[in-house]
Amino acid sequence: MIPLSDELPTIRTPWMTYAILAVMFATWILVQGAGFDQQALAASVCNLGMVPGELTHAALVGTAVPLGRGMPCVVDNDPINILTPFISMFLHGGWGHLLGNALFFWVFGNNIEDSLGHFRFLVFYLICGLAAAIAHILAQPASPLPTVGASGAISGILGAYLVLYPKVRVRMLFFFIIFFKVIPIPAWLVLIWWFFWQVVAALPELKNGADLSGGVAVWAHVGGFLAGVALVKLFENRHLVVKRVPTG
């Protein structure tokens, strides 16, 4: 199922949501070559993505992992590594990765910005992204694999939405073999279902030490979501939230 929109209109123009989306797309096109040059894409992921083992120094310098045929990523000790938890939030691994994140961010992010205010929303987004990065590092402290993507920070937005607007209906696109249908579903059901599957995917990592579940840093999703749930009340602008609570 895919979220298309919600039934809670915004009061103010979500300028920060637009700005974050613009930075993500600009980074994808200008820094990562829009995925058309696989060497440039691999280099951006390797050099600017977050590698847990580089930050914890638990991965041996010189350890190489393949990002593609003839494209190894080597663990290093470059000074920029300390910034990769921030930088990696704006990088992606492909068009599908970027567009999927952008869709979730747009559907849920504009309403959270409308409830926090522009600057608070930016700070909240970045903090959730850092919490997601920390969760991934704690789960895989020695991993030499680079991780990129905004999904950890966006997971925090989902957690915030669950706290602030659980009863708002979200229009979800369902595929039934060759048919599809849009069904409005309460946000709490959508978000708890999503979080449940993130936890299900993440738990095996605690047992077998796999680097990633299906190529996805699911512990980052879990950490970001929980951060959003825990922190949104500290960041909300109560006046804006009260004005936006749907009636009936």
C-alpha positions as CSV (number, residue, x, y, z in Angstrom):
1,M,0.0,0.0,0.0
2,I,1.2,3.5,-0.9
3,P,0.1,6.8,0.8
4,L,-1.2,9.4,-1.6
5,S,-2.6,12.2,0.6
6,D,-4.3,12.8,3.8
7,E,-7.6,14.6,4.7
8,L,-6.1,17.3,6.8
9,P,-5.4,20.5,4.9
10,T,-2.5,22.7,5.7
11,I,-3.0,26.3,7.0
12,R,0.3,27.7,6.0
13,T,2.6,27.1,3.0
14,P,5.1,24.3,4.0
15,W,8.2,26.2,2.9
16,M,10.6,24.0,4.8
17,T,9.1,20.8,3.4
18,Y,9.6,22.3,-0.1
19,A,13.2,23.3,0.8
20,I,14.1,19.9,2.2
21,L,12.7,18.2,-0.9
22,A,14.5,20.6,-3.1
23,V,17.8,19.8,-1.3
24,M,17.2,16.1,-1.7
25,F,16.5,16.3,-5.4
26,A,19.4,18.8,-6.0
27,T,21.8,16.5,-4.2
28,W,20.6,13.5,-6.2
29,I,21.0,15.3,-9.5
30,L,24.1,17.5,-8.9
31,V,26.1,15.4,-6.5
32,Q,25.0,11.9,-7.4
33,G,24.5,12.3,-11.1
34,A,20.9,11.3,-10.9
35,G,22.0,7.7,-11.0
36,F,23.0,7.8,-14.6
37,D,26.7,7.4,-13.9
38,Q,27.1,4.3,-11.7
39,Q,30.7,5.2,-10.8
40,A,29.7,8.6,-9.6
41,L,26.7,7.2,-7.7
42,A,28.9,4.6,-6.0
43,A,31.5,7.2,-5.2
44,S,28.9,9.5,-3.5
45,V,27.5,6.6,-1.5
46,C,30.9,5.4,-0.4
47,N,32.5,8.7,0.4
48,L,29.5,10.6,1.8
49,G,27.3,7.8,3.1
50,M,27.4,6.9,6.8
51,V,29.5,3.9,7.6
52,P,28.9,2.7,11.2
53,G,32.3,1.0,11.4
54,E,34.1,4.3,10.4
55,L,32.4,6.2,13.2
56,T,33.0,3.6,15.9
57,H,36.4,2.6,14.5
58,A,35.2,-1.0,14.9
59,A,35.8,-1.7,11.2
60,L,39.4,-2.1,10.0
61,V,40.7,0.7,7.8
62,G,41.2,-0.8,4.4
63,T,38.2,-3.2,4.6
64,A,36.5,-3.2,1.2
65,V,32.9,-4.0,0.4
66,P,31.5,-4.2,-3.2
67,L,28.9,-1.6,-4.2
68,G,28.8,-3.0,-7.7
69,R,31.0,-4.8,-10.3
70,G,34.4,-3.2,-10.0
71,M,33.3,-0.6,-7.5
72,P,34.6,-1.5,-4.0
73,C,34.0,0.9,-1.1
74,V,37.0,1.0,1.3
75,V,36.7,1.9,5.0
76,D,38.8,5.0,5.7
77,N,39.5,7.5,8.5
78,D,38.7,10.7,6.6
79,P,37.7,13.8,8.7
80,I,34.4,14.1,6.7
81,N,33.2,10.8,8.3
82,I,32.0,12.7,11.4
83,L,29.6,14.6,9.2
84,T,28.1,11.7,7.3
85,P,25.2,11.2,9.7
86,F,23.9,14.6,8.5
87,I,25.1,14.4,4.9
88,S,23.7,10.9,4.3
89,M,20.2,12.1,5.1
90,F,20.2,13.9,1.7
91,L,21.7,11.1,-0.4
92,H,19.9,8.2,-2.0
93,G,20.6,5.0,-3.7
94,G,18.3,5.2,-6.7
95,W,15.3,6.9,-8.2
96,G,12.9,4.5,-6.5
97,H,14.6,5.2,-3.1
98,L,14.3,8.9,-3.6
99,L,10.8,9.0,-4.9
100,G,9.5,6.7,-2.3
101,N,11.0,8.8,0.5
102,A,9.8,12.0,-1.1
103,L,6.2,10.7,-1.3
104,F,6.1,9.7,2.4
105,F,7.7,13.0,3.3
106,W,5.2,15.1,1.4
107,V,2.1,13.2,2.6
108,F,3.0,13.4,6.3
109,G,5.7,16.2,6.5
110,N,3.6,19.2,5.4
111,N,1.2,18.7,8.2
112,I,3.9,18.3,10.8
113,E,5.6,21.5,9.6
114,D,2.2,23.2,9.9
115,S,2.0,22.1,13.5
116,L,5.6,22.9,14.6
117,G,6.5,26.0,12.5
118,H,9.2,26.2,9.9
119,F,12.4,26.4,11.9
120,R,11.2,23.9,14.6
121,F,10.3,21.5,11.9
122,L,13.8,21.6,10.4
123,V,15.4,21.1,13.8
124,F,13.0,18.2,14.6
125,Y,13.7,16.6,11.2
126,L,17.5,16.7,11.7
127,I,17.3,15.4,15.3
128,C,15.1,12.5,14.2
129,G,17.6,11.7,11.4
130,L,20.4,11.7,13.9
131,A,18.4,9.5,16.3
132,A,17.9,7.1,13.3
133,A,21.6,7.1,12.6
134,I,22.5,6.4,16.2
135,A,20.0,3.5,16.2
136,H,21.6,2.0,13.1
137,I,25.1,2.4,14.6
138,L,24.1,0.7,17.8
139,A,22.6,-2.2,15.9
140,Q,25.5,-2.6,13.5
141,P,28.5,-0.9,15.2
142,A,31.2,-2.7,13.1
143,S,29.4,-2.6,9.7
144,P,31.6,-1.4,6.8
145,L,28.5,-0.8,4.6
146,P,27.6,2.8,3.8
147,T,24.0,3.8,4.4
148,V,22.2,6.7,2.7
149,G,18.7,8.0,2.6
150,A,16.2,10.3,4.3
151,S,14.0,7.5,5.6
152,G,15.3,7.6,9.1
153,A,14.4,11.3,9.5
154,I,11.1,10.7,7.7
155,S,10.3,7.9,10.1
156,G,10.5,10.6,12.8
157,I,7.9,12.6,10.9
158,L,5.6,9.5,10.8
159,G,6.0,9.0,14.6
160,A,5.1,12.7,15.1
161,Y,2.0,12.3,12.9
162,L,0.9,9.3,14.9
163,V,1.0,11.4,18.1
164,L,-0.6,14.5,16.8
165,Y,-3.2,13.3,14.2
166,P,-3.9,9.6,14.7
167,K,-7.6,9.9,13.6
168,V,-6.9,11.7,10.4
169,R,-7.6,9.5,7.4
170,V,-4.9,8.8,4.9
171,R,-5.7,7.9,1.3
172,M,-3.9,4.6,0.6
173,L,-3.4,3.1,-2.8
174,F,-3.9,-0.7,-2.7
175,F,-2.9,-3.1,-5.4
176,F,-5.0,-6.3,-5.9
177,I,-3.2,-8.3,-8.6
178,I,-4.3,-6.3,-11.7
179,F,-6.7,-3.9,-9.9
180,F,-6.0,-1.0,-7.6
181,K,-8.2,1.0,-5.3
182,V,-7.7,4.1,-3.1
183,I,-9.0,3.5,0.5
184,P,-9.1,6.2,3.3
185,I,-7.6,4.6,6.4
186,P,-7.1,6.2,9.9
187,A,-3.5,7.3,10.3
188,W,-3.0,5.4,13.5
189,L,-3.7,2.1,11.7
190,V,-1.4,2.9,8.7
191,L,1.5,4.0,10.9
192,I,1.3,1.3,13.5
193,W,1.1,-1.3,10.7
194,W,4.2,0.3,9.1
195,F,6.1,0.4,12.4
196,F,5.2,-3.2,13.2
197,W,6.8,-4.4,10.0
198,Q,9.9,-2.4,10.6
199,V,10.3,-4.1,14.0
200,V,9.7,-7.5,12.4
201,A,12.4,-6.8,9.9
202,A,14.8,-5.4,12.4
203,L,14.7,-8.1,15.1
204,P,16.6,-10.8,13.2
205,E,19.6,-8.4,13.1
206,L,19.9,-8.7,16.9
207,K,20.3,-12.5,16.5
208,N,22.3,-13.1,13.4
209,G,24.2,-9.8,13.1
210,A,23.2,-9.2,9.5
211,D,24.4,-5.9,8.2
212,L,21.1,-4.9,6.6
213,S,17.7,-6.5,6.3
214,G,17.1,-6.7,2.5
215,G,19.3,-3.7,1.9
216,V,17.3,-1.5,4.3
217,A,18.6,0.0,7.5
218,V,15.5,-0.9,9.4
219,W,16.8,-0.1,12.8
220,A,17.2,3.5,11.6
221,H,13.5,3.5,10.8
222,V,12.7,2.2,14.2
223,G,15.0,4.7,16.0
224,G,13.7,7.6,13.9
225,F,10.1,6.7,14.5
226,L,10.5,6.4,18.3
227,A,12.4,9.7,18.4
228,G,9.5,11.4,16.6
229,V,7.0,9.9,19.0
230,A,9.0,10.9,22.0
231,L,10.0,14.4,20.9
232,V,7.2,15.9,18.9
233,K,5.4,17.3,22.0
234,L,8.6,19.2,22.9
235,F,8.6,20.8,19.4
236,E,4.9,21.4,18.7
237,N,3.4,24.8,18.5
238,R,0.3,24.1,20.6
239,H,-1.6,27.1,19.1
240,L,-1.1,25.7,15.6
241,V,-2.0,22.2,16.6
242,V,-5.3,23.3,18.2
243,K,-6.3,25.2,15.1
244,R,-5.7,22.2,12.9
245,V,-7.4,19.4,14.9
246,P,-10.2,18.1,12.7
247,T,-13.7,18.3,14.2
248,G,-16.4,15.7,14.0
